[in-house]
């Protein structure tokens, strides 16, 4: 049985991951900034955003496995 917290996680994680992918795609191809115009902020889309997406994928995997019992390390 899914309680309220699990429902919120199941409903929000795919939506936020889709939003993160859309923002990443739009940042790469939609804005068309000249190279070097971001300065030090270039670190955000190149290093932090992929890590955020990775944590979303890991959380969703853990959520899907939590139904069947303990999570086994792979």
PANU-956242 format. One record per residue (C-alpha): residue in three letters; x, y, z; chain. Coordinates in nm, 4 decimals. Layout:
% PANU-956242
REC   residu          u          v          w   chaine
REC      Ala          X          Y          Z        A
...
% end
This chain:
% PANU-956242
REC   residu          u          v          w   chaine
REC      Unk     0.0000     0.0000     0.0000        A
REC      Unk     0.1283     0.3439    -0.0926        A
REC      Unk     0.1126     0.6087     0.1784        A
REC      Unk     0.1041     0.9848     0.1173        A
REC      Unk     0.4821     1.0300     0.1086        A
REC      Unk     0.5309     0.7547    -0.1470        A
REC      Unk     0.2517     0.8993    -0.3598        A
REC      Unk     0.4214     1.2391    -0.3623        A
REC      Unk     0.7555     1.0859    -0.4557        A
REC      Unk     0.6077     0.8648    -0.7278        A
REC      Unk     0.4187     1.1555    -0.8816        A
REC      Unk     0.6870     1.4244    -0.8533        A
REC      Unk     1.0050     1.2373    -0.9476        A
REC      Unk     0.9192     1.1639    -1.3143        A
REC      Unk     0.7773     1.5143    -1.3593        A
REC      Unk     1.0848     1.6836    -1.2165        A
REC      Unk     1.3169     1.4581    -1.4169        A
REC      Unk     1.1287     1.5497    -1.7357        A
REC      Unk     1.1550     1.9183    -1.6436        A
REC      Unk     1.5285     1.8782    -1.5833        A
REC      Unk     1.5765     1.7105    -1.9223        A
REC      Unk     1.3743     1.9817    -2.0955        A
REC      Unk     1.5783     2.2572    -1.9293        A
REC      Unk     1.9041     2.0812    -2.0189        A
REC      Unk     1.7973     2.0427    -2.3838        A
REC      Unk     1.6712     2.3998    -2.4019        A
REC      Unk     1.9948     2.5274    -2.2512        A
REC      Unk     2.2032     2.3446    -2.5084        A
REC      Unk     2.0028     2.4139    -2.8233        A
REC      Unk     1.7347     2.6732    -2.7494        A
REC      Unk     1.9246     2.9736    -2.6171        A
REC      Unk     2.2166     2.9805    -2.8640        A
REC      Unk     2.4524     3.1862    -2.6497        A
REC      Unk     2.7971     3.2664    -2.7868        A
REC      Unk     3.0761     3.0548    -2.6366        A
REC      Unk     3.2211     3.1986    -2.3182        A
REC      Unk     2.9262     3.4240    -2.2396        A
REC      Unk     2.8305     3.2281    -1.9277        A
REC      Unk     3.1671     3.2715    -1.7613        A
REC      Unk     3.1949     3.0728    -1.4395        A
REC      Unk     2.8236     2.9848    -1.4590        A
REC      Unk     2.9173     2.7368    -1.7331        A
REC      Unk     2.9899     2.4975    -1.4459        A
REC      Unk     2.6175     2.4709    -1.3600        A
REC      Unk     2.4843     2.3101    -1.6832        A
REC      Unk     2.7956     2.1034    -1.7459        A
REC      Unk     2.8609     1.9549    -1.4012        A
REC      Unk     2.5657     2.0050    -1.1689        A
REC      Unk     2.2676     1.9375    -1.3978        A
REC      Unk     2.3882     1.5902    -1.5079        A
REC      Unk     2.4476     1.5007    -1.1424        A
REC      Unk     2.0948     1.6141    -1.0569        A
REC      Unk     1.9552     1.3936    -1.3315        A
REC      Unk     2.1612     1.1014    -1.2050        A
REC      Unk     2.0221     1.1436    -0.8540        A
REC      Unk     1.6689     1.1551    -0.9983        A
REC      Unk     1.7310     0.8280    -1.1823        A
REC      Unk     1.8740     0.6628    -0.8700        A
REC      Unk     1.5820     0.7788    -0.6533        A
REC      Unk     1.3268     0.6541    -0.9036        A
REC      Unk     1.5056     0.3179    -0.9178        A
REC      Unk     1.4984     0.2963    -0.5385        A
REC      Unk     1.1304     0.3871    -0.5351        A
REC      Unk     1.0468     0.1141    -0.7841        A
REC      Unk     1.2493    -0.1450    -0.5928        A
REC      Unk     1.1051    -0.0491    -0.2534        A
REC      Unk     0.7836    -0.2330    -0.3352        A
REC      Unk     0.9500    -0.5730    -0.3654        A
REC      Unk     1.1553    -0.5808    -0.0483        A
REC      Unk     1.5090    -0.4791     0.0394        A
REC      Unk     1.7268    -0.3163    -0.2237        A
REC      Unk     2.0199    -0.5318    -0.3273        A
REC      Unk     2.3413    -0.3540    -0.4290        A
REC      Unk     2.4240    -0.4089    -0.7948        A
% end
